[in-house]
Amino acid sequence: MAAMRPLDPDPDPLKQFRAWFDEAAAAGVAEPEAVALATVSPEGVPSVRMVLYRGLDGGRFTFYTNYRSRKARELEANPHAALAFHWRQAEARFPADDVPRPPFWGGYGLLPAAIEFWTGFDDRLHDRVRYERSGGGWRWTRLQP
């Protein structure tokens, strides 16, 4: 995929998104419609999971989910959320492992309270397992199928 130059984005971000999405799909990116959805519970606890983008409808990014799921409950309580698409565009610009980093680049370490694994399957019976800290260890629950 060609990298967008910093000074030539489309003035309309939805048009820019459509162009990049179409380019990712044409380039053979695996599941370009896979997107991370981040929400926050009423108590302020963030969570994120993968959903499948289904299109733009009236300027809204559309996806489908179980109305009884944690994500649906969180969106009902707080409609503010974030989506993150990950298409591997930078590999073409930096084919070697030596990617230049600016001097202000640094890192953070997050101690997880919960970890969720999502494995997608063609039949859409995705396997989802959620781990939560419990005492000195972890307990897990299968969320789907």
C-alpha positions as a Markdown table, in Angstrom:
| # | Residue | x | y | z |
|---|---|---|---|---|
| 1 | Met | 0.0 | 0.0 | 0.0 |
| 2 | Ala | 1.3 | 3.5 | -0.8 |
| 3 | Ala | 1.9 | 5.7 | 2.2 |
| 4 | Met | 0.0 | 8.9 | 2.4 |
| 5 | Arg | 2.3 | 11.9 | 2.3 |
| 6 | Pro | 1.8 | 14.2 | 5.3 |
| 7 | Leu | 0.5 | 17.2 | 3.3 |
| 8 | Asp | -2.0 | 15.6 | 1.0 |
| 9 | Pro | -4.9 | 14.1 | 2.9 |
| 10 | Asp | -8.4 | 14.5 | 1.6 |
| 11 | Pro | -10.1 | 17.4 | 3.4 |
| 12 | Asp | -13.0 | 15.0 | 4.1 |
| 13 | Pro | -11.9 | 12.3 | 6.6 |
| 14 | Leu | -14.7 | 9.9 | 5.5 |
| 15 | Lys | -13.5 | 10.1 | 1.9 |
| 16 | Gln | -9.9 | 9.6 | 3.1 |
| 17 | Phe | -11.1 | 6.5 | 5.1 |
| 18 | Arg | -13.0 | 5.1 | 2.1 |
| 19 | Ala | -9.9 | 5.5 | -0.1 |
| 20 | Trp | -7.6 | 3.8 | 2.4 |
| 21 | Phe | -10.1 | 1.1 | 3.1 |
| 22 | Asp | -10.5 | 0.4 | -0.6 |
| 23 | Glu | -6.7 | 0.4 | -1.0 |
| 24 | Ala | -6.2 | -2.0 | 1.9 |
| 25 | Ala | -8.9 | -4.4 | 0.4 |
| 26 | Ala | -7.3 | -4.2 | -3.1 |
| 27 | Ala | -3.9 | -4.8 | -1.6 |
| 28 | Gly | -5.1 | -8.1 | -0.1 |
| 29 | Val | -4.9 | -7.0 | 3.5 |
| 30 | Ala | -6.3 | -9.9 | 5.6 |
| 31 | Glu | -9.7 | -8.8 | 7.0 |
| 32 | Pro | -9.5 | -5.1 | 6.3 |
| 33 | Glu | -12.9 | -4.7 | 8.0 |
| 34 | Ala | -11.6 | -5.9 | 11.4 |
| 35 | Val | -11.6 | -3.0 | 13.8 |
| 36 | Ala | -10.9 | -2.5 | 17.5 |
| 37 | Leu | -13.9 | -1.0 | 19.3 |
| 38 | Ala | -13.0 | 0.7 | 22.6 |
| 39 | Thr | -15.8 | 1.6 | 25.1 |
| 40 | Val | -15.9 | 2.6 | 28.8 |
| 41 | Ser | -18.2 | 1.2 | 31.5 |
| 42 | Pro | -20.3 | 3.6 | 33.6 |
| 43 | Glu | -17.6 | 3.1 | 36.3 |
| 44 | Gly | -15.0 | 4.4 | 33.9 |
| 45 | Val | -13.3 | 1.1 | 33.1 |
| 46 | Pro | -12.2 | 0.8 | 29.5 |
| 47 | Ser | -12.5 | -2.3 | 27.4 |
| 48 | Val | -11.8 | -3.1 | 23.8 |
| 49 | Arg | -12.8 | -5.9 | 21.4 |
| 50 | Met | -12.6 | -6.6 | 17.7 |
| 51 | Val | -15.8 | -6.1 | 15.6 |
| 52 | Leu | -16.4 | -6.2 | 11.9 |
| 53 | Tyr | -16.9 | -2.8 | 10.1 |
| 54 | Arg | -19.9 | -3.1 | 7.8 |
| 55 | Gly | -19.9 | 0.3 | 6.1 |
| 56 | Leu | -20.6 | 4.0 | 6.4 |
| 57 | Asp | -24.2 | 5.0 | 6.9 |
| 58 | Gly | -25.0 | 8.7 | 7.1 |
| 59 | Gly | -21.4 | 9.4 | 8.3 |
| 60 | Arg | -21.6 | 6.7 | 10.9 |
| 61 | Phe | -19.2 | 3.7 | 11.0 |
| 62 | Thr | -21.6 | 0.6 | 11.2 |
| 63 | Phe | -20.9 | -2.7 | 12.9 |
| 64 | Tyr | -23.2 | -5.3 | 14.4 |
| 65 | Thr | -23.1 | -6.9 | 17.9 |
| 66 | Asn | -25.3 | -8.7 | 20.4 |
| 67 | Tyr | -27.5 | -6.1 | 22.1 |
| 68 | Arg | -27.0 | -8.0 | 25.4 |
| 69 | Ser | -23.2 | -7.9 | 25.2 |
| 70 | Arg | -20.9 | -5.9 | 27.5 |
| 71 | Lys | -20.1 | -3.6 | 24.5 |
| 72 | Ala | -23.7 | -2.9 | 23.8 |
| 73 | Arg | -24.5 | -2.1 | 27.5 |
| 74 | Glu | -21.5 | 0.2 | 27.6 |
| 75 | Leu | -22.5 | 2.0 | 24.4 |
| 76 | Glu | -26.0 | 2.3 | 25.7 |
| 77 | Ala | -24.7 | 3.9 | 28.9 |
| 78 | Asn | -22.0 | 6.0 | 27.2 |
| 79 | Pro | -22.3 | 6.4 | 23.4 |
| 80 | His | -18.7 | 7.8 | 23.2 |
| 81 | Ala | -16.3 | 5.2 | 21.8 |
| 82 | Ala | -13.3 | 4.8 | 19.6 |
| 83 | Leu | -12.5 | 2.7 | 16.6 |
| 84 | Ala | -9.0 | 1.7 | 15.4 |
| 85 | Phe | -8.3 | 0.0 | 12.1 |
| 86 | His | -4.9 | -1.6 | 11.7 |
| 87 | Trp | -3.6 | -2.0 | 8.1 |
| 88 | Arg | 0.1 | -2.7 | 7.8 |
| 89 | Gln | 0.8 | 0.4 | 5.5 |
| 90 | Ala | 4.3 | 1.3 | 7.0 |
| 91 | Glu | 6.0 | -2.0 | 5.9 |
| 92 | Ala | 6.4 | -0.7 | 2.3 |
| 93 | Arg | 8.1 | 2.6 | 3.6 |
| 94 | Phe | 10.5 | 0.7 | 5.9 |
| 95 | Pro | 11.2 | -2.7 | 4.4 |
| 96 | Ala | 14.1 | -3.3 | 6.8 |
| 97 | Asp | 13.7 | -3.6 | 10.6 |
| 98 | Asp | 15.5 | -0.3 | 11.1 |
| 99 | Val | 12.7 | 2.2 | 11.5 |
| 100 | Pro | 13.9 | 5.7 | 12.5 |
| 101 | Arg | 12.5 | 6.9 | 15.8 |
| 102 | Pro | 12.3 | 10.5 | 16.9 |
| 103 | Pro | 14.0 | 11.5 | 20.2 |
| 104 | Phe | 10.6 | 12.2 | 21.8 |
| 105 | Trp | 9.5 | 8.6 | 21.2 |
| 106 | Gly | 9.1 | 6.5 | 24.4 |
| 107 | Gly | 7.0 | 3.7 | 25.9 |
| 108 | Tyr | 4.4 | 2.9 | 28.6 |
| 109 | Gly | 3.7 | -0.2 | 30.5 |
| 110 | Leu | 0.1 | -1.2 | 31.3 |
| 111 | Leu | -0.7 | -3.7 | 34.0 |
| 112 | Pro | -3.7 | -5.6 | 32.7 |
| 113 | Ala | -6.7 | -6.2 | 34.9 |
| 114 | Ala | -8.4 | -8.2 | 32.1 |
| 115 | Ile | -7.2 | -9.7 | 28.8 |
| 116 | Glu | -9.5 | -10.8 | 26.0 |
| 117 | Phe | -8.5 | -13.1 | 23.1 |
| 118 | Trp | -10.5 | -13.1 | 19.9 |
| 119 | Thr | -10.0 | -15.7 | 17.2 |
| 120 | Gly | -12.0 | -15.2 | 14.0 |
| 121 | Phe | -13.4 | -18.0 | 11.9 |
| 122 | Asp | -15.0 | -17.9 | 8.4 |
| 123 | Asp | -18.3 | -19.3 | 9.8 |
| 124 | Arg | -18.4 | -16.2 | 12.1 |
| 125 | Leu | -18.5 | -18.5 | 15.2 |
| 126 | His | -15.6 | -16.6 | 16.7 |
| 127 | Asp | -13.9 | -17.9 | 19.8 |
| 128 | Arg | -13.6 | -15.3 | 22.6 |
| 129 | Val | -12.0 | -15.9 | 25.9 |
| 130 | Arg | -11.7 | -13.3 | 28.7 |
| 131 | Tyr | -9.2 | -13.5 | 31.6 |
| 132 | Glu | -9.6 | -11.4 | 34.7 |
| 133 | Arg | -7.2 | -11.0 | 37.6 |
| 134 | Ser | -8.4 | -13.0 | 40.7 |
| 135 | Gly | -6.4 | -12.9 | 43.8 |
| 136 | Gly | -2.8 | -13.7 | 42.9 |
| 137 | Gly | -3.8 | -15.4 | 39.6 |
| 138 | Trp | -6.3 | -15.3 | 36.7 |
| 139 | Arg | -9.7 | -16.7 | 36.1 |
| 140 | Trp | -11.1 | -17.1 | 32.5 |
| 141 | Thr | -14.5 | -17.2 | 30.9 |
| 142 | Arg | -15.4 | -18.2 | 27.4 |
| 143 | Leu | -17.6 | -15.4 | 26.0 |
| 144 | Gln | -18.3 | -16.9 | 22.6 |
| 145 | Pro | -19.3 | -19.2 | 20.9 |
